[in-house]
Amino acid sequence: MILQAFAKNMQGYAAKIPPIIILSRWLKDILKREPVNNVEKIIHTELTLLENDNRLYAVVGKTPSGQKLLENLYKFIGCIENHNFSTWLHNKNSNIFNENYSE
């Protein structure tokens, strides 16, 4: 349910923005406002936003299940990064990798 909500949110962003940035902005936005649906209520229950004097922040799990949720969100964006890289690599001409190779 939460991964689905995040994936839907990602569709509104340009492909050049790294998924980690999109995830951190999404979580920060949710945690800075009152929850309006079940996904946001779960995020508020399981995660918290820590901010220092320099306005740098970190999202951390409040509970073991919150830590697992955060871990799974990071794994999900890792899969997205791997997919984007493999798509980019697949679309490249294989000759570009042999141009600088000499025997």
Backbone as a printed PyTorch tensor [residue, N CA C, xyz], in Angstrom:
tensor([[[  0.8290,  -1.1810,   0.0000],
         [  0.0000,   0.0000,   0.0000],
         [  0.8840,   1.2600,   0.0000]],

        [[  1.9170,   1.2850,   0.8320],
         [  2.7950,   2.4490,   0.9060],
         [  3.6940,   2.5150,  -0.3250]],

        [[  4.2090,   1.3650,  -0.7550],
         [  5.0220,   1.3490,  -1.9730],
         [  4.2100,   1.7910,  -3.1810]],

        [[  2.9680,   1.3810,  -3.2230],
         [  2.0810,   1.7760,  -4.3210],
         [  1.8600,   3.2940,  -4.3060]],

        [[  1.6590,   3.8730,  -3.1390],
         [  1.4630,   5.3190,  -3.0210],
         [  2.7330,   6.0580,  -3.4410]],

        [[  3.8850,   5.5420,  -3.0430],
         [  5.1420,   6.1730,  -3.4350],
         [  5.3680,   6.0620,  -4.9360]],

        [[  5.1030,   4.8870,  -5.5000],
         [  5.2780,   4.6990,  -6.9410],
         [  4.3760,   5.6500,  -7.7270]],

        [[  3.1670,   5.8330,  -7.2570],
         [  2.2420,   6.7690,  -7.9120],
         [  2.7890,   8.1960,  -7.8230]],

        [[  3.3600,   8.5400,  -6.6770],
         [  3.9540,   9.8700,  -6.4940],
         [  5.1450,  10.0650,  -7.4240]],

        [[  5.9320,   9.0280,  -7.6350],
         [  7.1240,   9.1240,  -8.4850],
         [  6.7850,   9.4380,  -9.9310]],

        [[  5.6200,   9.0410, -10.3700],
         [  5.2370,   9.2500, -11.7660],
         [  5.1640,  10.7290, -12.1250]],

        [[  4.9870,  11.5900, -11.1550],
         [  4.8790,  13.0120, -11.4220],
         [  6.2130,  13.7290, -11.5490]],

        [[  7.3160,  13.0120, -11.3850],
         [  8.6430,  13.6320, -11.4100],
         [  9.3750,  13.3060, -12.6990]],

        [[ 10.3060,  14.1770, -13.0680],
         [ 11.1360,  13.9480, -14.2470],
         [ 12.0700,  12.7620, -13.9940]],

        [[ 12.3910,  12.0540, -15.0500],
         [ 13.2310,  10.8580, -14.9340],
         [ 14.6470,  11.1790, -14.4690]],

        [[ 15.0790,  12.4360, -14.6170],
         [ 16.4470,  12.8000, -14.2440],
         [ 16.6320,  12.9710, -12.7440]],

        [[ 15.5430,  13.0820, -11.9900],
         [ 15.6510,  13.2480, -10.5400],
         [ 15.8560,  11.8670,  -9.9160]],

        [[ 16.9150,  11.6880,  -9.1330],
         [ 17.1710,  10.3780,  -8.5180],
         [ 16.0260,   9.9700,  -7.5770]],

        [[ 15.6760,   8.6890,  -7.5800],
         [ 14.5920,   8.2150,  -6.7140],
         [ 14.8090,   8.4960,  -5.2270]],

        [[ 16.0500,   8.5240,  -4.7660],
         [ 16.3140,   8.8080,  -3.3490],
         [ 15.8710,  10.2200,  -2.9900]],

        [[ 16.0310,  11.1510,  -3.9090],
         [ 15.6010,  12.5320,  -3.6750],
         [ 14.0770,  12.5920,  -3.6330]],

        [[ 13.4520,  11.8880,  -4.5410],
         [ 11.9840,  11.8640,  -4.5770],
         [ 11.4310,  11.2530,  -3.3010]],

        [[ 12.0310,  10.1520,  -2.8530],
         [ 11.5830,   9.5000,  -1.6180],
         [ 11.7540,  10.4150,  -0.4210]],

        [[ 12.9070,  11.0430,  -0.2990],
         [ 13.1380,  11.8990,   0.8710],
         [ 12.1890,  13.0970,   0.8760]],

        [[ 11.9400,  13.6910,  -0.2700],
         [ 10.9930,  14.8080,  -0.3420],
         [  9.5830,  14.3570,  -0.0040]],

        [[  9.2160,  13.1930,  -0.5120],
         [  7.8680,  12.6600,  -0.2750],
         [  7.6510,  12.4070,   1.2150]],

        [[  8.6070,  11.7320,   1.8510],
         [  8.4830,  11.4460,   3.2810],
         [  8.5050,  12.7320,   4.1040]],

        [[  9.3830,  13.6610,   3.7500],
         [  9.4700,  14.9250,   4.4820],
         [  8.1450,  15.6860,   4.3810]],

        [[  7.5760,  15.7540,   3.1910],
         [  6.2970,  16.4530,   3.0110],
         [  5.1900,  15.8140,   3.8440]],

        [[  5.1420,  14.5000,   3.8580],
         [  4.1040,  13.7960,   4.6220],
         [  4.2930,  14.0210,   6.1250]],

        [[  5.5380,  13.9300,   6.5880],
         [  5.7990,  14.0440,   8.0160],
         [  5.6660,  15.4740,   8.5450]],

        [[  5.6940,  16.4610,   7.6790],
         [  5.5690,  17.8590,   8.1190],
         [  4.1170,  18.3470,   8.1520]],

        [[  3.1810,  17.5310,   7.7020],
         [  1.7790,  17.9440,   7.7170],
         [  0.9370,  16.8740,   8.4130]],

        [[ -0.2800,  17.2280,   8.6950],
         [ -1.2100,  16.2770,   9.3010],
         [ -1.5770,  15.1980,   8.2770]],

        [[ -1.6630,  13.9370,   8.7070],
         [ -2.0230,  12.8660,   7.7650],
         [ -3.4720,  13.0100,   7.2850]],

        [[ -3.6600,  12.7230,   5.9990],
         [ -4.9980,  12.8500,   5.4170],
         [ -5.5750,  11.5170,   4.9470]],

        [[ -4.7450,  10.4640,   4.9260],
         [ -5.2450,   9.1480,   4.5220],
         [ -4.5030,   8.0660,   5.3130]],

        [[ -4.8620,   6.8210,   5.0820],
         [ -4.2790,   5.7200,   5.8520],
         [ -2.7790,   5.5610,   5.6280]],

        [[ -2.3270,   5.7650,   4.4010],
         [ -0.8930,   5.6590,   4.1160],
         [ -0.1250,   6.6790,   4.9440]],

        [[ -0.5990,   7.9050,   4.9550],
         [  0.0780,   8.9530,   5.7160],
         [ -0.0130,   8.6990,   7.2210]],

        [[ -1.1130,   8.1360,   7.6840],
         [ -1.2320,   7.7980,   9.1060],
         [ -0.2150,   6.7390,   9.5020]],

        [[ -0.0290,   5.7440,   8.6470],
         [  0.9610,   4.6960,   8.9190],
         [  2.3610,   5.2890,   8.9400]],

        [[  2.6550,   6.1450,   7.9750],
         [  3.9780,   6.7800,   7.9240],
         [  4.2130,   7.6040,   9.1800]],

        [[  3.2140,   8.3480,   9.6330],
         [  3.3580,   9.1430,  10.8580],
         [  3.5460,   8.2510,  12.0820]],

        [[  2.9100,   7.1030,  12.0900],
         [  3.0270,   6.1810,  13.2220],
         [  4.3910,   5.5080,  13.2540]],

        [[  4.9080,   5.1470,  12.0970],
         [  6.1180,   4.3270,  12.0200],
         [  7.4160,   5.1230,  11.8610]],

        [[  7.3570,   6.3330,  11.2940],
         [  8.5640,   7.0960,  10.9920],
         [  8.5300,   8.4520,  11.6670]],

        [[  9.6970,   9.0430,  11.8250],
         [  9.7860,  10.3950,  12.3590],
         [ 10.8460,  11.1620,  11.5900]],

        [[ 10.7200,  12.4700,  11.6270],
         [ 11.6420,  13.3540,  10.9300],
         [ 12.4990,  14.0740,  11.9630]],

        [[ 13.8120,  13.8800,  11.8800],
         [ 14.7400,  14.5690,  12.7640],
         [ 15.4250,  15.6670,  11.9590]],

        [[ 15.4960,  16.8770,  12.5440],
         [ 16.1020,  18.0030,  11.8440],
         [ 17.0890,  18.6960,  12.7820]],

        [[ 18.2520,  19.0840,  12.2390],
         [ 19.2400,  19.7680,  13.0780],
         [ 19.1860,  21.2770,  12.8460]],

        [[ 20.0880,  22.0100,  13.4700],
         [ 20.0960,  23.4720,  13.3810],
         [ 20.3860,  23.9750,  11.9720]],

        [[ 21.0660,  23.1790,  11.1800],
         [ 21.3970,  23.5670,   9.8060],
         [ 20.2990,  23.1910,   8.8080]],

        [[ 19.1650,  22.7900,   9.3370],
         [ 17.9990,  22.3900,   8.5350],
         [ 18.2640,  21.1390,   7.7010]],

        [[ 19.2230,  20.3310,   8.1210],
         [ 19.4210,  19.0150,   7.5220],
         [ 18.5340,  18.0450,   8.2810]],

        [[ 17.9480,  17.1170,   7.5840],
         [ 17.0100,  16.2160,   8.2470],
         [ 17.3050,  14.7680,   7.9120]],

        [[ 16.7760,  13.9030,   8.7340],
         [ 16.8840,  12.4630,   8.5400],
         [ 15.5390,  11.8410,   8.9010]],

        [[ 15.1570,  10.8560,   8.1350],
         [ 13.9390,  10.1030,   8.4280],
         [ 14.3830,   8.8120,   9.0920]],

        [[ 13.8320,   8.5180,  10.2580],
         [ 14.1930,   7.3130,  10.9970],
         [ 12.9280,   6.5820,  11.4380]],

        [[ 13.0730,   5.2870,  11.6400],
         [ 11.9620,   4.4820,  12.1200],
         [ 11.7950,   4.6250,  13.6210]],

        [[ 10.5640,   4.8210,  14.0530],
         [ 10.2690,   4.9090,  15.4910],
         [ 10.2550,   3.5280,  16.1350]],

        [[  9.8700,   2.5460,  15.3690],
         [  9.6820,   1.1870,  15.8620],
         [ 10.4450,   0.2280,  14.9580]],

        [[ 10.5930,  -1.0220,  15.3660],
         [ 11.2160,  -2.0010,  14.4620],
         [ 10.4650,  -2.1420,  13.1340]],

        [[  9.1450,  -2.0670,  13.1740],
         [  8.3960,  -2.1540,  11.9080],
         [  8.6110,  -0.8950,  11.0670]],

        [[  8.8210,   0.2480,  11.7030],
         [  9.1390,   1.4790,  10.9790],
         [ 10.5110,   1.4030,  10.3260]],

        [[ 11.4570,   0.7880,  11.0230],
         [ 12.7870,   0.5920,  10.4580],
         [ 12.7160,  -0.3420,   9.2530]],

        [[ 11.8900,  -1.3690,   9.3640],
         [ 11.7110,  -2.3110,   8.2520],
         [ 11.0280,  -1.6200,   7.0700]],

        [[ 10.0480,  -0.7700,   7.3500],
         [  9.3770,  -0.0070,   6.3010],
         [ 10.3810,   0.8630,   5.5540]],

        [[ 11.2160,   1.5720,   6.2800],
         [ 12.2220,   2.4330,   5.6660],
         [ 13.2170,   1.6060,   4.8470]],

        [[ 13.6170,   0.4710,   5.3910],
         [ 14.5290,  -0.4240,   4.6780],
         [ 13.9060,  -0.8920,   3.3620]],

        [[ 12.6270,  -1.2470,   3.3920],
         [ 11.9550,  -1.7070,   2.1780],
         [ 11.7650,  -0.5810,   1.1590]],

        [[ 11.5440,   0.6260,   1.6330],
         [ 11.4620,   1.7650,   0.7170],
         [ 12.8070,   1.9810,   0.0230]],

        [[ 13.9060,   1.8670,   0.7620],
         [ 15.2340,   2.0040,   0.1610],
         [ 15.5080,   0.8710,  -0.8290]],

        [[ 15.0940,  -0.3410,  -0.5100],
         [ 15.2570,  -1.4550,  -1.4500],
         [ 14.4560,  -1.2010,  -2.7240]],

        [[ 13.2580,  -0.6560,  -2.5690],
         [ 12.4030,  -0.3570,  -3.7180],
         [ 13.0720,   0.6680,  -4.6390]],

        [[ 13.6260,   1.7330,  -4.0690],
         [ 14.2720,   2.7230,  -4.9310],
         [ 15.5680,   2.1690,  -5.5230]],

        [[ 16.2030,   1.2320,  -4.8270],
         [ 17.3710,   0.5530,  -5.3960],
         [ 16.9920,  -0.2430,  -6.6310]],

        [[ 15.8440,  -0.9000,  -6.5890],
         [ 15.3470,  -1.6430,  -7.7490],
         [ 15.0420,  -0.6970,  -8.9070]],

        [[ 14.4920,   0.4500,  -8.5900],
         [ 14.1980,   1.4430,  -9.6260],
         [ 15.4980,   1.9260, -10.2610]],

        [[ 16.5060,   2.2070,  -9.4450],
         [ 17.8120,   2.6310,  -9.9640],
         [ 18.4160,   1.5560, -10.8590]],

        [[ 18.3500,   0.2970, -10.4220],
         [ 18.8880,  -0.8010, -11.2310],
         [ 18.1500,  -0.9210, -12.5540]],

        [[ 16.8470,  -0.7750, -12.5160],
         [ 16.0510,  -0.8440, -13.7440],
         [ 16.4210,   0.3040, -14.6830]],

        [[ 16.5340,   1.5140, -14.1440],
         [ 16.9000,   2.6690, -14.9740],
         [ 18.2770,   2.4820, -15.6030]],

        [[ 19.2290,   1.9620, -14.8320],
         [ 20.5640,   1.7370, -15.3600],
         [ 20.5590,   0.6580, -16.4360]],

        [[ 19.8690,  -0.4470, -16.1910],
         [ 19.8490,  -1.5150, -17.1890],
         [ 19.1420,  -1.0690, -18.4650]],

        [[ 18.1120,  -0.2320, -18.3390],
         [ 17.4400,   0.3100, -19.5150],
         [ 18.3930,   1.2230, -20.2780]],

        [[ 19.1070,   2.0790, -19.5630],
         [ 20.0750,   2.9690, -20.2010],
         [ 21.1470,   2.1500, -20.9200]],

        [[ 21.6720,   1.1330, -20.2450],
         [ 22.7190,   0.2980, -20.8120],
         [ 22.2210,  -0.4650, -22.0250]],

        [[ 21.0120,  -0.9720, -21.9650],
         [ 20.4260,  -1.7160, -23.0800],
         [ 20.2680,  -0.8300, -24.3110]],

        [[ 19.9870,   0.4420, -24.1010],
         [ 19.7720,   1.3650, -25.2170],
         [ 21.0680,   1.8900, -25.8290]],

        [[ 22.2040,   1.6180, -25.1970],
         [ 23.4850,   2.0720, -25.7250],
         [ 23.9570,   1.1400, -26.8310]],

        [[ 24.6810,   1.6970, -27.7680],
         [ 25.2910,   0.9150, -28.8310],
         [ 26.4900,   0.1820, -28.2490]],

        [[ 26.5900,  -1.1010, -28.4540],
         [ 27.6780,  -1.8750, -27.8430],
         [ 29.0470,  -1.4520, -28.3530]],

        [[ 29.1330,  -0.7910, -29.5010],
         [ 30.4310,  -0.3680, -30.0280],
         [ 31.0740,   0.7310, -29.1930]],

        [[ 30.2960,   1.4950, -28.4630],
         [ 30.8940,   2.5810, -27.6710],
         [ 31.7810,   2.0300, -26.5590]],

        [[ 31.5420,   0.7920, -26.1600],
         [ 32.3460,   0.2010, -25.1150],
         [ 33.6590,  -0.3770, -25.6480]],

        [[ 33.7600,  -0.5270, -26.9460],
         [ 34.9740,  -1.0830, -27.5570],
         [ 35.8590,  -0.0160, -28.1800]],

        [[ 35.4420,   1.2450, -28.2050],
         [ 36.1910,   2.3040, -28.8540],
         [ 37.5760,   2.5150, -28.2270]],

        [[ 37.6620,   2.4560, -26.9230],
         [ 38.9120,   2.7230, -26.2290],
         [ 39.6980,   1.4550, -25.9050]],

        [[ 39.1990,   0.3370, -26.3690],
         [ 39.8570,  -0.9370, -26.0750],
         [ 40.8250,  -1.2830, -27.1860]],

        [[ 42.0490,  -1.5510, -26.8320],
         [ 43.0270,  -1.9840, -27.8370],
         [ 43.7570,  -3.2000, -27.3160]],

        [[ 43.9910,  -4.1420, -28.2230],
         [ 44.6800,  -5.3780, -27.8130],
         [ 46.1610,  -5.3060, -28.0830]]])
